[in-house]
Amino acid sequence: MRKSWWLLFTTALLSVWNAGIIWFTHIAVYPLWPLVGPDHFHDYHLAWWHGMWPAFGPVGLMLLCSIMLIGWRPAGVSRLLLWTGVLLQLTVHLLTAFFWAPIQASMATPEGMSVEKYQELMSTHWLRVVFFWAYAGLMIWIVVRFVSERLRLETLNEEIARVEQGRSAIRRNA
């Protein structure tokens, strides 16, 4: 397989990984925040924030790989689909930086967790989950189409080779 295939495959794996992380955060991490007492929420939230930093690596790598795919795309993969993926990611990253991150940054108050900010986060964060899963779905679809096309071509080439062998045998016997 070519290097462009491995880049596509790696990008697809990263997309599924990151979609899983964002989904897990939404359904298992954020719902725990209201359970943290007001005297401890600031420290808890700060520890959580610093603990999340390693998760930025796979997200950044996914974006980098996605951009690289545009110039180094496997044969038969639509440039438009790859650009769609990059635009999905840029949109979610911009929304994260300018919408969800400020909500989270102002979540801890002297009285504990801001219920208003928490409700705003929980009522809108599902959109962030959708963006990550949309990108993962797009990448899975691209990989499945790519592999299906390669298998179809391989089968077609094998069939052509069998026909050519049959023709050669007929010519030898004639």
Long-range contacts (C-beta under 8 A, 24 or more apart in sequence): 2-74, 3-72, 4-69, 4-72, 4-73, 4-74, 4-75, 5-74, 5-146, 7-65, 7-68, 7-69, 7-72, 7-74, 8-69, 8-73, 8-74, 8-77, 8-139, 8-142, 8-143, 8-146, 9-143, 10-65, 11-62, 11-65, 11-66, 11-69, 11-139, 12-136, 12-139, 12-140, 12-142, 12-143, 14-58, 14-61, 14-62, 14-65, 15-62, 15-132, 15-135, 15-136, 15-138, 15-139, 15-140, 16-136, 16-139, 16-140, 17-58, 18-58, 18-59, 18-62, 18-132, 18-136, 19-129, 19-132, 19-133, 19-135, 19-136, 21-55, 21-58, 22-128, 22-129, 22-132, 23-129, 23-132, 23-133, 26-125, 26-126, 26-128, 26-129, 30-118, 30-121, 30-122, 30-125, 33-107, 33-113, 33-118, 34-113, 34-115, 34-118, 36-112, 36-113, 37-112, 38-111, 38-112, 38-113, 39-112, 41-108, 41-112, 41-113, 42-108, 42-112, 45-104, 45-107, 45-108, 45-113, 46-108, 49-104, 59-93, 62-89, 63-89, 63-90, 63-93, 74-146, 76-145, 76-146, 76-149, 77-142, 77-145, 77-146, 78-142, 81-138, 81-142, 82-142, 84-138, 85-135, 85-138, 85-139, 85-142, 88-131, 88-134, 88-135, 88-138, 89-131, 89-135, 91-131, 92-128, 92-131, 92-132, 92-135, 95-127, 95-128, 95-131, 96-128, 99-124, 100-124, 100-125, 100-128
